[in-house]
Every structure is written in C-alpha cells, then in structure tokens.
C-alpha cells in the first residue's frame, strides 16, 4: 500500500489546476496509443466445452486423422404443416430434392427415411464444416436457405444435428454484443441520473467507464490471441461497466461529502481520492485475484474468462482512478447542478440510512436473526436444483436446430440427432463392436471410416436417448466401460454427447477446486485490510451464506418463472465467484468506513455513521451492478440469462439485507471484540455503547 505522502502527491497532481490538464492529456495519449496498437485484435470464439485432456477431446484430435475429417452430417427433418402423415407424393417430392442438396454441399445426400408412424422423414446431408464455428454457421445458413427454397409445398423442413447446433449457438450472438452494450449503457445512464439528480454529472463517469470498456475489449482480445484464450466478451463488458461504475460512485459520493466542508473543489477532490483509493484498490484486488483463480480451471472457456476479466477490471480501475479525477477537477463543482454541494450544507442522503442503522443497533441480535432468516429462506431454493441443460433447453428463444430435434424426438429415436463416435485400433474393431452391442440403449453400431495407414477405425453408435439427457450421458459412461475393457483396443468414446459428459465432470471439478480458493483469496484480502482475525472470518461466513442464498433463490426463480428446470454447467461456479468477490466489494466499502469512524465514535456509533455515509452509495452501486448483470438476459443463451438473474438477485440482497442489516448488527452484537486480537488498538466502546450492549443482552 502506498505511503500517505505518495498518495497526497498523486491526488494533488491529478486534481490541481495545472496537474489536472497534464494528467488528463497524458491519460488520453496513452489510451489513444493503446487503441492504435491493439486495434487489429479480435476476441476469440466461444470454443471447446470440455477439458483438452478429456476423452472426448482426444477423440476429436484422432478424428482429424481420418479421411474427410472436415465432413460432418446434418439432418433435414420434414413433416407436414397440417400434422397429417406424409403421403407417398410427399416422400417422392422429398426424394427429388436430394440432387439439389448434393449439388450444394458436394456430398451425396441420402434418404428420405420415413418414421414408423409415417409422420416425419429425415434426409441425411453431409457437408464440409468450416475452420471455426463462425464459418460453419455461414455454411449451415447457406444450406438452410437452399432447403427453404426447395421444401415441397405443404411440408416444413428444419436442419438439425451437431453442426447445426454449433452454428445456432454462434449465430445467436450475431449483433448480441452490440445489443448488450446498448442496454448496459442505457441502464447505467438512467441509474446515474437518478443517483446524482443532475442532468450533466452522469455524463462524466459514464464516458470514463465507456472508454475503459472499449479499451478493455481491445486489451482482452489481444490477450486472447496471445495466450489462445476462449471467453465470452459480453460478460467482460458487463463486469467492466458494473465495477467501473461502482468505483466512480464511491469516489464521487466521497467528493460530494468533502465539498460540504471544503470551499476549494480541487482540495475536496484530492481528499476524496485519498480516502476512497484504499477501499477501491482493495475491492479491485479482491475481484481480480478471485478471477485469477480461474486460471486453474480445466474448462477452456472458464479459464479464459478468468484471465481476461481480471485484465478488464484492471483497465476499469486505472480509468476511474486516473482519468475520472482530472475530468472532475476540470469541470468543477458546477457538475452537481442543480444540487451543488457547498460548505455549510448538509448531506440529505444519509438521513434514511442513519435511521435504519440506528434501529438495527437498538436490537442488534433481533436484527441479525431476522437477516439470517431471510438468507435461510432464500437458500431453500437450493433443494431440488439440478445442473446441466439438454440441447433443447440451452436457447432462450427456440432455434431451428432445437425445433428440428424436437420433431425428430417425437417420431424417431432421439439419439439419431447426435450419434456417439468410438475410435479403436483396427485389429480389435470387431471385438469393440461386440462389446458395444451388449450395452443397453444402443440401437446400432457400425464402422464408417479407417485411417489411411489402417491403424484406427471409426465406429458410429446410435443410441435411443435424447442428447443431453441423463440417460444419454449414462449411455456414454456405459460405452466407455465396455470398450475400455477390450484388451489392446485403446478404444475411446467421443462425440457431442461424450463432450457434454466430460464438460459436466470438468465443471464439477472446477467448482470443487476454485470455490475454496476464492474464499481463501477473499479472506486474505480482508485479513490484510482489517488487520484482524475474527472480523474476516465472520464477514466471510456471512458472505458465503449470502452467495449460497442467492444461488438458491435464482435457481428457484428460474424454475418458477422461466420453466428452466436446471442450471447450466458453468452457472454455479461463475455465480459463486461473482457473488463472493463482488459481495466482498461492498463489505470493504462499509467496513473501511467503519474503521475510519470507529476510533472517534466507538463501534456502535461509528457503524451507524458509516452506514449513514455509505448506505446511499452502496445501494446505488448495488442497483447499478444488479441491473447491469440483468442485462445479460437480452442474450439468447439460457446460461447467461441464469447468471445475470442469480448475480442480480444476489447483489440486491447483499446490498439491502447483508450490508444494511446483517453486518451492522454483527458489529452491534460483537462490539469492539470483532477486531480481535487488536481490540485495544482501534478504540474502546463508549458509555452509550456499553448501555446499549447491556440492554441487548
């Protein structure tokens, strides 16, 4: 931590008449240089779902050795628009489309295969997939246009299957990042206007955060290219906007307080920077270190998100600490118009929060019990929560591939949509086939390709279960047990369903490894900041309870309001990380102020004053952050909507219940003992506090 003289020197240079202009000019030069240097970087695509070392990933690598490795098949599922059975003429009309599909893809289309109930038919259409998901999405889109143009009258045809699902996931994000950015900016702008009650002040922090977000986008894209990271750029943008706005709110709130005591707005701003910088820095470091624990994740998207998000938040920190103060200094006190704070004025925003804190302190044990009861009720939602979405459940708005799979599942064995692939040593291929035939749930299995050197044989296995269901995952596990038992076969089971199984195992492993590390990081930061043993333990336990309660409430709301019966694989880990790390943010804001007030006023009165001073800004920051995360709901994937819902609910509860009721009541119940073993160094309770403590007991 910088020494006080260094902090004074930096804050004065950022805010003085000449220093503000020089600082602002220097920052803009650096920003412009970075934009120019990193302008060519592009954020990576969403990438692999399973760990690189998983069995499905190894199968994917082996499949590249087979002839026509870039060839995969999609299915054109056809049914009548009136729901009737297909007629002979319908089937012949579908058969007549085969040459058209073959001419378009360059591969022979086959079919139509009519279902046993006669209500649907399937045409198998091989195609050459692209080098990445975006290129494959274009190829599938072009095929769909051909299918639409040549669908016989009275029929509906939908393209589904593995490549089509991947294409729909990629296409779902077309324009989504722009929509998310626009919604995020609108939310932040409205909430800043309401918070500051000024038609002009909100423009300054919003401009700073917007510049930081764009720069963070370039920095993280370059980082992704350099380190081959996979991540979702939308989540990073939400984090930068949410955290950056929170830092700005804390700084400007303290600036407004200082303006009530200081005539010189530059001195007031310098003092505000010095007094808020430790809390902002500690807050940022906590979240950044928590995100860096994701570097140990085995899921590529999770690991990439951690490193890139940490870089994005560091950009937000630098923007708020070194770009915002010079701008505020140059603009002056008039930015707060029409409610310009002047010496001798009063802080209107603290009255409500002082009243709430005083009420909590009168009966802290009752308040603590009530707050914990709220968390317990929310936590009940954890019961019945399952993890893992099927293919049909991944899209908020139904995609063509999901709709096609639904039709396919109604009239054919659902496993037809995504077969399982087994790669085995060629001499043992027959033995492996015999072992596969013994597995319950297998409809058929047969060899489809061999490597040029004859070493490996690829088998295609069709099961009877819908992709992504528990039964389909169990089938993959049973297949692995069966083929692994064949001596010298070195057989491996892969394909989309196997990837789903490996992704579930990987995400579960990440949760068990990373969640304790996030708690450890948060504890260490609190330990260093508070220089106490008891306070970090108590505060972290409360934060953990709040996070679990939010996940439970969010999962329950997903089931009740949106009929989403399970959470997606990455949601529990990412929600836990964001809730713990961001919750510690608000703890730091409040407790840092309590430590400032407590030596003068005692623990109880110091806590009341701290809540009065920070209640408004923490609530505003919490509402902004919750609303920004809720903006993830505009994206088409259920994963991001669930993450936004859970974190949004958690931040609101953390702001309105934990920071307003539970933590103040803990200070009321424990008094100066909460600083153990440093009780004597931070101030003894006043006589009034002793009286109130006795009454509470």
Order of alpha helices (4+ residues) and beta strands (2+ residues): alpha-alpha-alpha-beta-alpha-alpha-beta-beta-alpha-beta-alpha-alpha-alpha-alpha-alpha-alpha-alpha-alpha-alpha-beta-alpha-beta-alpha-beta-beta-alpha-beta-alpha-alpha-beta-alpha-alpha-alpha-alpha
